Amino acid sequence: MLYDRVADLDLTIDDYELAQRERDTSSGFTRTTTVVSLHGDGETGQGEDVIYDNEAHYALRDSTATFPVAGEYTLDSFSEQLARIDLFPDNEPDQPTARDYRRWAFESAALDLALKQAGTTLAERLDRSYDPVRFVVSTRLAEPPTGERVDDWLDRNPALEFKLDPTSDWSTELVERLAATDAVRILDLKGQYHGTMVDQPPDPDLYKRIIQGFPEALVEDPALTDETRELFAGHESRVTWDYPIQGVDTIEDLPWEPDWLNIKPSRFGSVESVLDTIDYCRENDIRMYGGGQFELDVGREHIHALASLFYPDGPNDVAPRAYNDPDPSGDLPTSLLTPPASPHGLKWV
């Protein structure tokens, strides 16, 4: 098992610090994250808290509480210690996923630090290699939706591929225009989101247009209702899941055995849960691709590293940070992303 290869890594933590990152995005909101830095034995390991509620980051910044993380551990015993710590001492998060997001920031920082203290990398520890990473560009269309944003990207780089978020405003003409580019790889229906700014209620007419209009693309996170479930009969192998996937048990709870899954490490909370899920997918021939959370710092490197190790050829929603800028400019990295010449710890730069 993959986790067994890292669980016994020795880990020394002397102290920690938190630093905020903030940036406007192409999706029209200001993204705030918190970088967690664990220091010990002359090394620093980092992780990134990707909670979407900016106020939760401000509350953490302003809190006088401290987390009892200093000590001598193995990676596994540190994870056990972290499970006993309330990482929201001053306020209860609005979304239950926030606890996993913050825990992943500390867990990934600990893994990064333990690997550095051992003088190794995740690839070496798992006996795998870093391979070039294929990525897609994830974007929402303008309001009202047109294909101009996709056309603009393709004018800059005709080889780009895309993950798009359909809404009920997508017309048949727009679907046909986008499908004609032969560049759309994933359609994210956002049907599993509830109480967020990106919710898309189940819409049988939209689902039908997407299924028929993009016969080769993956369809992510549909809401299955009495009206929509029958639309996917015969198309189950194209359905992929993101938001519900938080561990092996959540895969087993899906309405059918999936062919594809979107792996977002921050949703899993712990290193053990991420690696156990990857093990499960490999054992059950479930294909994977990586997903991002508008990371602003080291978290983006971490998802690149995992994609490089386990699903480099998938339609990875892990485009470099510059693609999320409101007005991307300059020479943007192209797919494939080249592995680092001298990787260190969990970082992939």
Residue pairs with C-beta under 8 A, 6 or more apart in sequence:
1 275
1 276
1 279
2 126
2 275
2 276
2 278
2 279
3 271
3 272
3 275
3 276
3 279
5 125
5 126
5 127
6 75
6 111
6 114
6 115
6 122
6 125
6 126
6 271
6 275
7 74
7 75
7 76
7 272
8 74
8 75
8 76
9 74
9 75
9 111
9 114
9 115
9 117
9 118
9 125
10 72
10 73
10 74
10 114
10 117
10 118
11 40
11 72
11 73
11 74
11 75
11 78
11 110
11 113
11 114
11 117
12 40
12 41
12 71
12 72
12 73
12 117
13 38
13 39
13 40
13 69
13 70
13 71
13 73
13 78
13 110
13 113
14 39
14 40
14 41
14 70
15 39
15 40
15 70
16 36
16 37
16 38
16 39
16 67
16 69
16 70
16 109
17 37
17 39
18 34
18 35
18 36
18 37
18 60
18 61
19 34
19 35
19 37
20 32
20 33
20 34
20 35
20 57
20 61
21 32
21 33
21 34
21 35
21 48
21 296
21 297
22 30
22 31
22 32
22 33
22 296
23 30
23 31
23 296
23 324
23 325
24 30
24 31
24 325
24 326
25 31
25 294
25 324
25 325
25 326
26 139
26 323
26 324
26 325
26 326
26 328
27 139
27 140
27 294
27 324
29 197
30 54
31 294
31 296
31 324
32 54
32 57
32 58
33 48
33 49
33 50
33 51
33 57
33 294
33 295
33 296
33 297
33 299
34 48
34 49
34 51
34 57
34 60
34 61
34 105
35 46
35 47
35 48
35 49
35 105
35 297
35 298
36 46
36 47
36 48
36 49
36 105
36 106
36 109
37 44
37 45
37 46
37 109
38 44
38 45
38 46
38 69
38 106
38 109
38 110
38 112
38 113
39 113
40 113
40 117
41 117
43 113
43 116
43 117
43 345
44 113
44 116
45 109
45 110
45 111
45 112
45 113
45 114
45 115
45 116
45 345
45 346
46 108
46 109
46 112
46 297
46 298
46 347
47 104
47 105
47 106
47 107
47 108
47 109
47 110
47 112
47 298
47 299
47 302
48 105
48 108
48 295
48 296
48 297
48 298
48 299
48 300
48 302
49 57
49 60
49 101
49 102
49 104
49 105
50 101
50 104
50 105
50 266
50 293
50 294
50 295
50 299
51 57
51 93
51 95
51 98
51 101
51 102
52 95
52 196
52 293
53 93
53 94
53 95
53 98
56 88
56 91
56 93
56 94
56 98
59 90
59 91
63 89
63 90
65 89
65 90
67 85
67 87
67 106
68 81
68 85
69 78
69 81
69 82
69 85
69 106
71 81
73 81
73 110
75 110
75 111
75 114
75 271
76 272
78 110
79 107
79 110
79 270
79 271
79 272
82 103
82 106
82 107
82 110
83 103
83 270
87 99
87 102
87 103
87 106
88 98
88 99
88 102
93 99
95 195
95 196
97 246
97 267
99 269
100 246
100 266
100 267
100 268
100 269
101 266
101 267
101 269
101 293
103 269
103 270
104 265
104 266
104 267
104 268
104 269
104 270
105 266
105 299
107 269
107 270
107 271
108 265
108 271
108 299
108 302
108 346
110 271
111 122
111 271
111 345
111 346
112 298
112 302
112 345
112 346
112 347
113 345
115 121
115 122
115 125
115 345
115 346
116 344
116 345
118 125
121 343
121 344
121 345
121 346
122 305
122 309
122 345
122 346
123 129
123 130
123 305
123 309
123 343
126 309
128 309
128 310
129 309
130 305
130 308
130 309
130 339
130 340
130 343
130 348
131 308
131 309
131 312
131 339
132 308
132 312
132 336
132 337
132 338
132 339
133 304
133 307
133 308
133 312
133 316
133 318
133 335
133 336
133 337
133 339
134 161
134 312
134 313
134 314
134 315
134 316
134 335
134 336
135 161
135 307
135 315
135 316
135 317
135 318
135 319
135 320
135 335
135 336
135 337
136 160
136 161
136 162
136 163
136 185
136 186
136 315
136 316
136 317
136 319
136 335
137 153
137 160
137 161
137 162
137 163
137 319
137 323
138 162
138 163
138 164
138 165
138 188
138 292
138 317
138 319
139 149
139 150
139 153
139 162
139 163
139 164
139 165
140 164
140 165
141 147
141 149
141 150
141 164
141 165
142 148
142 149
143 169
144 169
145 167
145 169
145 170
145 174
146 174
147 174
147 177
147 178
147 181
150 162
150 164
150 178
150 181
150 183
150 184
151 181
153 160
153 162
154 160
154 181
154 183
156 332
157 332
157 334
159 334
159 335
160 183
160 335
161 183
161 184
161 185
161 315
161 335
162 183
162 184
162 185
162 186
163 184
163 185
163 186
163 187
163 188
163 220
163 315
163 317
164 178
164 184
164 186
164 187
164 188
165 187
165 188
165 190
165 198
165 200
166 187
166 188
166 189
166 200
166 206
166 209
166 210
167 200
167 206
168 200
168 201
168 203
168 205
168 206
170 206
170 209
170 210
172 209
172 213
175 209
175 210
175 213
175 214
176 213
178 184
178 213
178 214
179 213
179 214
184 214
184 217
185 217
185 218
185 315
186 217
186 218
186 219
186 220
186 240
186 315
186 317
187 210
187 214
187 217
187 218
187 219
187 220
188 220
188 221
188 242
189 200
189 206
189 207
189 210
189 219
189 220
189 221
189 222
189 223
190 198
190 199
190 200
190 221
191 200
191 201
191 202
191 221
191 222
191 223
191 224
191 228
192 221
192 223
192 241
192 242
192 243
192 244
193 199
193 200
193 221
193 243
201 223
202 222
202 223
202 224
202 225
202 227
202 228
204 227
204 228
204 231
207 222
207 228
207 231
207 232
208 231
210 219
211 219
211 231
211 232
211 235
211 238
217 238
218 238
218 239
218 240
218 260
218 315
219 232
219 235
219 238
219 239
219 240
220 239
220 240
220 241
220 242
220 262
221 240
221 241
221 242
221 243
221 244
222 228
222 232
222 239
224 232
224 255
229 255
232 239
236 256
236 259
237 259
237 260
238 259
238 260
239 258
239 259
239 260
240 258
240 259
240 260
240 261
240 262
240 289
241 254
241 258
241 260
241 261
241 262
242 261
242 262
242 264
242 291
243 267
244 250
244 253
244 254
245 251
245 261
245 262
245 263
245 264
245 267
245 277
246 267
246 268
246 269
246 273
247 268
247 273
247 276
247 277
248 273
248 276
248 277
248 280
251 258
251 261
251 277
251 280
251 281
251 286
257 284
257 286
258 286
259 286
259 287
260 286
260 287
260 288
260 289
261 281
261 286
261 287
261 288
261 289
262 288
262 289
262 290
262 291
262 317
263 274
263 277
263 278
263 281
263 288
263 289
263 290
263 291
263 306
263 310
263 311
264 290
264 291
264 292
264 293
264 303
265 274
265 302
265 303
265 306
266 293
266 299
268 274
268 277
274 306
278 288
278 306
278 310
280 286
281 287
281 288
282 310
287 311
287 314
288 310
288 311
288 314
289 307
289 311
289 314
289 315
289 316
289 317
290 303
290 304
290 306
290 307
290 311
290 314
290 316
290 317
290 318
291 303
291 316
291 317
291 318
292 300
292 303
292 317
292 318
292 319
293 299
294 324
295 302
295 303
295 321
296 321
298 347
300 318
300 320
300 321
301 346
301 347
301 348
301 349
302 346
302 347
302 348
303 318
304 318
304 337
304 348
305 343
305 346
305 347
305 348
307 314
307 316
307 318
308 337
308 339
308 348
312 336
319 335
320 332
320 333
320 337
322 328
322 330
322 332
322 333
323 332
339 348
340 347
340 348
340 349
343 349
